Amino acid sequence: MLVTDHDGKVYQYGAADDTSAPLHLRLTHPKAAAHIARHPQLGAGEAFMWGWLEIVAPHDVRDLVLFFTMNSKAIGDKAIQAQGPVQKLAERALAALDSINPRGKARRNAEHTYNLTRRLYELFLDEDRQYTMGYYRDPTASLEQAQLDKKAQIAAKMYIKPGMRILDIGCGWGGFALYLAKHYDVEVTGVALAPDQIAFCKERAEQAGVADRVTFALTDYRDVQGRFDRISSVGLLEHVGTPHYPEFFKYTNRLLVDDGVMFSHCCGRAGPPGHTDAWTRKYIFPGGYIPALSELVTQSEKLGWQVMDVEAMRFHYSHTLEEWYKRTVLHRDEIVELYDEKFYRMWLFYLAGAEQSFRHGGMVNWQLLYVKDRAAIPMTRDYIEIEAARLRAADVAPQWSLDPGVREAAE
């Protein structure tokens, strides 16, 4: 690897590899190196955002992030250990404070993350705007197919029957709620805290002609009234905050009928509890935290829940994030026009950093089924694959390609 400092001095690290171009970093600002060294969790991301750190072609920031996490895990650990005890304690304290999300703050955090320009999400997500992990039954599958298979897998696990009332907490842009209405004779209520998301959900329900069966509300889940046969939350618990897990399980327990089923899908830690890094908290997901399985299970048990099914989804999100990254790069000019170069660089660093966490780090996706009565689901998991196969057979994924020529031909 080569590093060219702001004064033109070149540093070489590691043995030269004649088979490929070396990874070449260029520091363009006199303060870049010190900023990166002084702020291990913020420095590199901010230097890249501000243009203080450049990656020389043919490589890009994704290559840089994956290179370090794949080959230099020990160095990364030592960088964290190099922090003094006071700095470590302060970082953990700040992360803990940030995870406290009362109603007003929760709404502001949701708007920060999800009220960005609609067009941005259209440019890098699939057509259904699924902003969570795709389910890659085949690693070579398209993003569209993976997201369709994800919805089939989740719906199958929920063991849905005709006439049920379903609550989708953190409904996003409404894709899963509309999917359930398409495949089942059910009523679905979706709630979220980002105004533009809910406005878009309502538009979609009207266009699909299902507004009488699928309703969306700009509502905190803690303010939902009524009882439901099924509850789903996909990508929600990352935003709840650990101090509010007891509250989440208390309110959802109250909302679910006695023989009901609650499904939860969230990013998770394969190891013990930790804390969210400063860069992610500051720029991408304020108030966010990715939980360990122990945190989800112990808190739910205290509120009367029984965990009946747990699945760790490995690597699926890394494939999803890789595709989001490629589509972001493809639409660079439009994203810069919508925002600016700094935002575009921030988004690239976020996607690359998230991918490495699921590809080389300790992140997975947890899928859990919670019940009050363990007779609520069948004795074996066979029902899941049978129903998922039925749902997959009923849908065809839309065509999409990174190649503009192929996309135009398909259209």
Secondary structure, 3 states (H helix, E strand, C coil): CEEECCCCCEEECCCCCCCCCCCEEEECCCCHHHHHHHCCCCHHHHHHHCCCEEECCCCCHHHHHHHHHHHCHHHHHHHHHCCCHHHHHHHHHHHHHHCCCCHHHHHHHHHHHHCCCHHHHHHHCCCCCCCCCCCCCCCCCCHHHHHHHHHHHHHHHCCCCCCCEEEEECCCCCHHHHHHHHHCCCEEEEEECCHHHHHHHHHHHHHHCCCCCEEEEECCHHHCCCCEEEEEEECCHHHHCHHHHHHHHHHHHHHEEEEEEEEEEEEEECCCCCCCCHHHHHHCCCCCCCCEHHHHHHHHHHCCCEEEEEEEECCHHHHHHHHHHHHHHHCHHHHHHHCCHHHHHHHHHHHHHHHHHHHCCCEEEEEEEEECCHHHCCCCCHHHHHHHHHHHHCCCCCCCCCCHHHHHHHC
